[in-house]
Amino acid sequence: MMNLNNAVAVITGGGSGIGRALAIELAAKGAQLALADVNQCTLDETLKLLGAGAKARTYIVDVGEAPAVQKFAADAERDFGRVSLLVNNAGVALYGTFSDLTLQEFEWLFRINFWGVIHGCKFFLPILQRQKQARIVNISSVFGLIGPPGQTPYASSKFAVRGFSESLREELRTTSVGVTCVHPGGIRTNIANNGRAGASTDPAGQHEARELFNKVARSTPEYAAQVIIAGIEKSKDRVLIGKDAYQIDRTARLFPNRAGAMFASYLEKRRAKIQKSLKATAK
């Protein structure tokens, strides 16, 4: 069991969504917080929600830039004296098929979703290893369990996070640092609404994709944070969030050769309903 009272927790993407919800829950448990994001305004909003008694500092960090994360790690250790929990949560979305997306667009997403995790682990691991008990939490996705159409960059990055986490976990298995990989289902955050679209992607398709996400996202960031923290406290290797995550995980294990097609069929039915609804609204 990991005691989070007075733990020093680093959270990337702490200005919104799951990152913000985690900050609030961890502060309530007595943790000290080093919150990173690219947006100072949203970080300030998170600070206000923590309350006056919370021990927290904010840092502007682009996790895709190695020197920025290296400096962040040094600054966090200087400011708090130690770090016992690292949550690599920052992430972005990108709409478009592989054929429509440019290499630069693909690389942009990977730089944040995958390399952001690598940078966080690389520069914080030596600090974590100085603690008697510490944990790394990497946020993957249900799209790290199954690859849907229209999500080639996102699914690729989240499968990469999963594979990296599983390998790193075994390398650190006999040390004081544990590794938890998290697979959220649909969480009602703004990641989809704020996601970029490929320059060649059809605008109507972008709108439909956002509407589809908002329809199927079932869990709140607050619920996700509670499940993640329970997993941290119990030192779990793997955490699934939401009934949809469990359903997708089960389907992927039972029907490994058909799971992708089954999920694509489900999405297509939901998309058809959204198209019908949008047409009715336009009349």
N, C-alpha and C positions, 0 to 999 in steps of 0.2 A: 504493500500500500504506500502510495506517495502522499505525503502531507503537504498541502498547498499553502497552509498558513505561513506567512512570511517568506514564501518562495519568491524568487525573482524570475518573472516570466517575460519573455520576449515574444511579441506578437507582430508579425508583418501583416499588412492590410488591416491595421487596427482602426482605420477610420470609418468603417462601415461593415454591414453584413455580419457574417459569422465572426470576423475579427473583433468588431465592436461588442457583440453579444458575449464573446469569450472574455473580453476585458472587464465587462460589468460583473459577470459571474465570478471571475477570479478575484476581483477586488473585494467582492462580498465575502470571499473565503479568507481574506487577509493577505493576499499575494501582492507583491510590489510589481509594477508593470513598466516595461520599456516598449512603447508602442511606436511602430513605424508605418509610414504611408507616404505616398507622393503628394498628398493633399493636406496642407496644414489646417484648412478650414474644417474638414471632416474630423481630423484628429482633435481639434479644439472642441468640437461637438461631443466627441466621445469622452473627453476629459470632464465636461460639464455633467454628463450622465453618471460619471463615477461617484460624484459627491466630494465634498470638501475634505473628508478624512482619508481619501485614497492616496496611496503613495505611487505616483505615476509620472513619467516623463515622456515627451514625444520627440520623434526624430523624423526628419524628411529623408527618405531613402528610396532610391530606385533599385529594387532587388535584382534587376537584370544587369546591373553594373557591379562587377566584382570589387573595385576599389571603394565604392560607396558602402557596400556591406561590410567590408573589412574595417572601415572607419567606424561604422555603426557598432560592430562588435567591441572594438576598443573603447568607444565612448560609453557603451552600456556597462562594461566592466568597470570603467573609471567611476561612473556615476553611482553604481550600486554595489560595487565590490565583488560581485559574483553573479552568475546566472545559473539557474537550476532547471529551467524549462524553456524550450524553444519551440514556437509554433510557426511553421512556415505555411502561412495562410494566403498570402497575396496571390491573386490570379486574375486573368482576363479572359474574355470570350471573343470569338471571331466567327462571323457567319460567312458561308460560302462553300461550294464544293472544291475538291482538290484541283479540278480543271480550271476553275475560275480564279483561284487564289494565286498570288505571286509568291515567289520564294521569299521576298522581303516581308510579306505579310505573315507567312508561315514562321519565319525566323523571329519576328516581333513577339508572337505569342509564346514561342518556345523560350525566348530569352527571359520572360517573366515567369511563366508557369513551371518550367523545368529548371532552368539555370538559376532562378531565384531560390529554389530549394537547395540546389547544389551549393550556391554561394553561402546561404545561411548555415548549412551544415559544416561546410569547410572552415568558416571563420569562427563559429561559435563552439564547435566541438572541443577544441583545446580548453576552453573556459568551462564547459560542462564537465569535462573529465576531471577537473579539480574538485568536484563535489562528491560527497559520499553517495548521493543518489540524484540522478538527473534524467531528463527525458526529452527526446526530440519527437515532435508531432508534425507529420507531413500530411497536408490535405490533398488527397487525390480526388476521386469522384466515382460515381457508378459508371462513368465513362472511362474509368480505369479497369472496369470489369467486363465491359461490352462496348464495342465500337459502332455507334449509329451513323447513318448516312448524314452528310452535311457537317460532320464534326471531326474531319480528319486531323486538323492541327490540335484541337482541344483533347480529343481522345488519345492521340499519340503522346501528348505531353503528360496526361494523367496516367497512362499505362507506364510511361517512363518513370514517373514519381513512384508508382507502386513497385516496379522492379528495383529501382534504386533503394527504396526503403527496406524491402525484403532482404536485399543483399547486405546493406549497411547494418541491419538488425543482427544478422548472424555474425558479422565481423565484431560487433560490440557485445555479443551475447554474454560473455563472461566478465564484462566490465561494469562500471557503475552507471552507464548510460543506456537507457532503453529506447526503443524506437517504436512509435505507433503510427500506422498508416490509416487514414480516415477516408471512408468512401461515402460521402453524403449523396442522398437521392436528390430530388427536386427541393431546393431550399428557396424560400421566397425572399431573395436578395435582389439587388439591382445589377448583378453581373451580366444578366442577359440583356436588360434594357440599356445598359451602358456599353455593351459589346460592340466592337468594330465590325464593319461589313467589308468584304473584299471589294476592291474598286470595280470588279466586273460582275458583282453579285446583283441580281435583280432586286430592286427596292421592294417590290410586292412580296417576294420571297423572304426578305429580311423581316418585314412586318409580320408575316405569318409565323415565322420562326419565334419571334418574341411573344406573340400571342399564344403560341403552343406552349412555350416554357411557362408562361404565367398561368396557363390552365392546368398543367400537370404538376407544377411545384406544390407540394403538399405540406411541407414542414416549415416552421418558422426558424429564424436564426437563433432565437432564444432556446428553442427546443434542441437545436443542433449543438449549441454551446453546452447545454446540460448533459447531453449524451457524451460529448467529447471529454468533458471534465470527469464524468464518471469513469470513462475508459482510462484516463490518465491516473486517477486515484487507484484504480485496480491494476495498473501497469499492463493494460491489454496491448497486444501486438497489432490488433486489427479492430477497427470500429466501423460499423455500418449505421447509417442514420436514415430512419424512415422505413415504412412498410415497402415502399417502392424499391429501396436499396436491397432489402432482403429478397424481394421477388426477383429482381434482376440477378442477384448473386445466385439464387437457387436455379434460375433458368440457365445461366451461363455454365453452371456445374453439371446440370442434368442433360442439357442439350448443347454441348460445346460447338457442334457444327451447324446448328440451326438457330442458336440464340440471336445472332445478329439479324437474320431474316425475320424472326418472330417479332423482335422489337421494332424493326423497320415497318412491318405490317401494322403494328399497333400505332406507331406515329402517323402513318399515312391515314388511318381511319380518323384519328383525332384532327389531323390537318384538314381533312375533307369537311368535318363538322365546322371547323373555324372558317373555312372558305365560304361555306354556305351561310354562316352567321354574318360574315362581313358583307356578302352580297345583299343579304336581306336588309342590313343596316344602311347600305348605300342607296337603296331604293326610296 
